[in-house]
């Protein structure tokens, strides 16, 4: 059974995370998210990710990932991780 992965933060470092996720046979990148919808859409198109969002809560509710990669600037990590943990 594959781990369902989502990613929030579609800037430069996100590409490296996507590349590493794609190397894992037991993982599937289900969705990406960025406050700037165009950034999320571009990353999704570049890597054929099936879904993209501009709202983290909406993505978490819809996708219910097993793993969340947080690839935003460091000062946002705690807030985003807390939100994700609160949603299970």
MOLINLIN-V498550 format. One record per helix or strand of 3 or more residues. SS is the DSSP state (~ for helix, > for strand). FROM is the first residue (numbers start at 1). LEN is the number of residues. If there is no record, write none. Layout:
ss: <SS,SS>
from: <FROM,FROM>
len: <LEN,LEN>
//
This chain:
ss: <>,~,>,~,>,~,>,~>
from: <3,12,27,37,51,56,67,74>
len: <6,11,7,11,3,8,4,13>
//
